[in-house]
Amino acid sequence: MLKINTYPLGPIQTNCYIISDDAGNCLIVDPGEESGRIINKIKSKEMTPVAILLTHAHFDHIGAVDSIRDRYNIPVYIHEDEQEWLSDSKLNGSAKYPGLNNVNVRRADELISDEGMMTVGPFEFEVRHTPGHSPGSVSYIFASSRFAIVGDTLFQQGVGRTDLPGGNTGVLLASIHDKLLSLEDDFIIYPGHGPSTTPEDEKDSNPFLNGF
């Protein structure tokens, strides 16, 4: 069974997830800030990173990518629809906020183009394209361990914003309905911000999903 640890990082407390197996291998999902803190956690748990997975390319999810990639010499994965966003501060949103430095990250090593099963090192998981918050948003489904990492698509009692470049409310709601609420009710859903939830809880009480 895989283990997952959550680390809220940066000024808007974006969730970085570290997923590890029994041998100490790990995947790092959305290292948005505070690379030193991420590295210290990996050291303290004696883990060996094998890759960085990005749910999407907004600045608060990518700020520590290059530091972590260079420290461990590991590949970065992102959906092909956002390959240019990593180095474009207008697309990744960092240019929108005067108090932030523009975030510019080197190109990803691997582009995700298709949905379906992926194998990265010893990890096997499913990728589902879940656009709406952004065009290249993806969710990573770890079926054997009964959890999904969904970025900013779905939150506890909320959904992702759609007023940023490439956002679309109708597309977002379709992604949630078709790709996330279709998971079994007791799956644990880990969002880009805030606490985890389940499909059952969101179907029952999420005010943005009335009628689903």
C-alpha positions as CSV (number, residue, x, y, z in Angstrom):
1,M,0.0,0.0,0.0
2,L,1.3,3.4,-0.9
3,K,1.7,6.2,1.6
4,I,0.8,9.8,0.9
5,N,2.0,12.9,2.8
6,T,0.6,16.4,2.4
7,Y,2.7,19.6,2.7
8,P,0.9,22.9,2.2
9,L,3.5,25.2,0.8
10,G,4.0,28.8,-0.2
11,P,1.9,32.0,0.3
12,I,-1.4,30.4,-0.7
13,Q,-0.7,27.0,0.9
14,T,-0.7,24.9,-2.2
15,N,-0.7,21.2,-1.3
16,C,2.4,19.3,-2.4
17,Y,2.0,15.5,-2.1
18,I,4.8,13.0,-1.6
19,I,3.7,9.4,-2.5
20,S,6.0,6.6,-1.4
21,D,6.1,2.9,-1.5
22,D,7.5,0.4,1.0
23,A,10.9,0.5,-0.6
24,G,11.2,4.3,0.0
25,N,10.7,5.3,-3.7
26,C,8.6,8.4,-4.0
27,L,6.7,10.7,-6.5
28,I,6.5,14.4,-5.8
29,V,3.3,16.0,-7.0
30,D,3.0,19.8,-7.4
31,P,6.1,21.2,-5.6
32,G,4.9,24.7,-5.6
33,E,7.3,26.4,-3.2
34,E,9.7,25.9,-0.3
35,S,12.1,23.4,-2.0
36,G,14.2,23.3,1.1
37,R,11.3,22.0,3.1
38,I,10.5,19.4,0.6
39,I,14.1,18.2,0.5
40,N,14.3,18.0,4.3
41,K,11.1,15.9,4.4
42,I,12.6,13.5,1.8
43,K,15.9,13.3,3.7
44,S,14.2,12.7,7.1
45,K,12.1,9.9,5.7
46,E,15.1,8.5,3.7
47,M,13.1,8.4,0.4
48,T,14.4,8.3,-3.1
49,P,12.5,10.5,-5.6
50,V,11.8,9.1,-9.0
51,A,9.7,11.9,-10.7
52,I,7.8,15.1,-10.4
53,L,4.2,15.0,-11.5
54,L,2.3,18.2,-12.1
55,T,-1.5,18.4,-12.1
56,H,-1.3,21.7,-14.0
57,A,1.1,24.7,-14.5
58,H,-0.2,27.5,-12.4
59,F,2.6,29.3,-10.6
60,D,1.7,28.1,-7.1
61,H,2.1,24.5,-8.2
62,I,5.4,24.7,-10.0
63,G,7.6,27.2,-8.1
64,A,10.0,24.6,-6.7
65,V,10.1,22.3,-9.8
66,D,13.6,23.2,-11.0
67,S,15.2,23.1,-7.6
68,I,13.8,19.6,-6.9
69,R,14.5,18.4,-10.4
70,D,18.1,19.5,-10.3
71,R,18.7,18.2,-6.7
72,Y,17.6,14.7,-7.6
73,N,18.0,14.6,-11.4
74,I,14.5,13.4,-12.0
75,P,12.0,14.0,-14.8
76,V,9.0,16.3,-14.7
77,Y,5.7,15.3,-16.2
78,I,3.0,17.7,-17.4
79,H,0.1,17.5,-19.9
80,E,1.1,18.7,-23.3
81,D,-1.6,21.4,-23.4
82,E,0.4,23.3,-20.8
83,Q,4.0,22.7,-21.8
84,E,4.5,26.3,-22.7
85,W,3.0,27.6,-19.4
86,L,5.9,26.6,-17.3
87,S,8.1,29.4,-18.7
88,D,5.3,31.9,-19.4
89,S,4.5,34.1,-16.4
90,K,1.3,35.4,-18.0
91,L,-0.1,31.9,-18.7
92,N,1.0,30.4,-15.3
93,G,-0.4,33.4,-13.5
94,S,2.6,34.7,-11.7
95,A,2.6,38.0,-13.7
96,K,-0.9,38.7,-12.4
97,Y,0.3,39.4,-8.9
98,P,2.7,42.4,-8.4
99,G,4.0,41.1,-5.1
100,L,5.3,37.9,-6.6
101,N,8.4,37.2,-8.7
102,N,7.6,35.9,-12.1
103,V,7.8,32.1,-12.1
104,N,9.7,30.6,-15.0
105,V,10.4,26.9,-15.1
106,R,12.3,25.0,-17.7
107,R,10.4,22.7,-20.1
108,A,9.1,19.4,-18.8
109,D,11.0,16.3,-19.6
110,E,7.9,14.2,-20.3
111,L,4.5,15.3,-21.9
112,I,1.3,13.6,-21.1
113,S,-0.9,13.3,-24.2
114,D,-3.2,10.4,-23.6
115,E,-5.4,9.3,-20.7
116,G,-4.9,5.8,-19.3
117,M,-2.5,3.9,-17.3
118,M,1.1,5.2,-16.7
119,T,4.1,3.5,-15.2
120,V,6.8,5.8,-13.7
121,G,9.5,3.8,-11.9
122,P,7.8,1.3,-9.6
123,F,4.6,3.3,-9.6
124,E,1.5,2.5,-11.7
125,F,-1.4,4.9,-11.8
126,E,-4.1,6.2,-14.1
127,V,-4.1,9.7,-15.7
128,R,-7.4,11.4,-16.4
129,H,-7.5,14.7,-18.3
130,T,-9.7,17.0,-16.2
131,P,-9.7,20.4,-17.9
132,G,-11.8,23.4,-16.9
133,H,-9.6,25.1,-14.3
134,S,-6.9,25.1,-16.9
135,P,-6.7,23.3,-20.3
136,G,-4.1,20.8,-19.3
137,S,-5.3,19.9,-15.8
138,V,-5.0,16.2,-15.0
139,S,-5.9,14.0,-12.1
140,Y,-3.7,11.1,-11.0
141,I,-5.7,8.0,-9.9
142,F,-4.0,5.4,-7.6
143,A,-6.7,2.8,-7.7
144,S,-5.0,0.1,-5.7
145,S,-4.5,2.6,-2.8
146,R,-8.0,4.2,-3.2
147,F,-6.9,7.8,-3.7
148,A,-6.8,10.5,-6.4
149,I,-4.8,13.7,-6.7
150,V,-6.9,16.2,-8.6
151,G,-5.1,19.6,-8.5
152,D,-7.5,22.5,-8.5
153,T,-10.4,20.7,-10.2
154,L,-12.4,19.8,-7.2
155,F,-12.2,20.8,-3.5
156,Q,-14.0,20.0,-0.3
157,Q,-17.2,22.0,-0.8
158,G,-15.8,23.8,-3.8
159,V,-14.6,23.6,-7.4
160,G,-11.7,25.2,-9.2
161,R,-11.9,28.8,-10.4
162,T,-12.4,29.3,-14.1
163,D,-11.5,33.0,-14.6
164,L,-7.9,32.4,-15.5
165,P,-6.5,31.7,-19.0
166,G,-8.1,28.7,-20.6
167,G,-10.7,28.3,-17.8
168,N,-14.2,27.1,-18.7
169,T,-16.9,26.5,-16.1
170,G,-18.9,24.0,-18.3
171,V,-15.8,22.0,-19.1
172,L,-14.8,22.0,-15.4
173,L,-18.2,20.7,-14.3
174,A,-18.1,18.0,-17.0
175,S,-14.6,16.9,-15.9
176,I,-15.8,16.7,-12.3
177,H,-18.9,14.7,-13.2
178,D,-17.4,12.4,-15.7
179,K,-13.9,11.8,-14.3
180,L,-14.0,12.3,-10.6
181,L,-17.5,11.7,-9.3
182,S,-17.4,8.5,-11.3
183,L,-14.8,7.2,-8.8
184,E,-16.1,4.9,-6.1
185,D,-17.7,6.8,-3.3
186,D,-15.0,6.1,-0.7
187,F,-12.0,7.1,-2.8
188,I,-10.0,9.8,-1.0
189,I,-9.7,12.9,-3.2
190,Y,-6.6,15.1,-2.5
191,P,-7.1,18.6,-3.9
192,G,-4.6,21.3,-4.7
193,H,-5.7,23.3,-1.6
194,G,-7.4,22.5,1.6
195,P,-8.4,19.1,3.1
196,S,-9.2,15.9,1.4
197,T,-12.7,14.7,0.6
198,T,-14.6,11.9,-1.1
199,P,-16.9,11.6,-4.1
200,E,-19.7,10.7,-1.8
201,D,-19.3,13.8,0.3
202,E,-19.1,16.1,-2.7
203,K,-22.1,14.5,-4.4
204,D,-24.1,15.0,-1.2
205,S,-23.2,18.5,-0.1
206,N,-21.0,20.4,-2.5
207,P,-23.1,23.5,-3.3
208,F,-21.5,23.9,-6.8
209,L,-22.5,20.5,-7.8
210,N,-26.3,20.6,-7.3
211,G,-27.9,18.3,-9.8
212,F,-25.0,16.0,-10.1
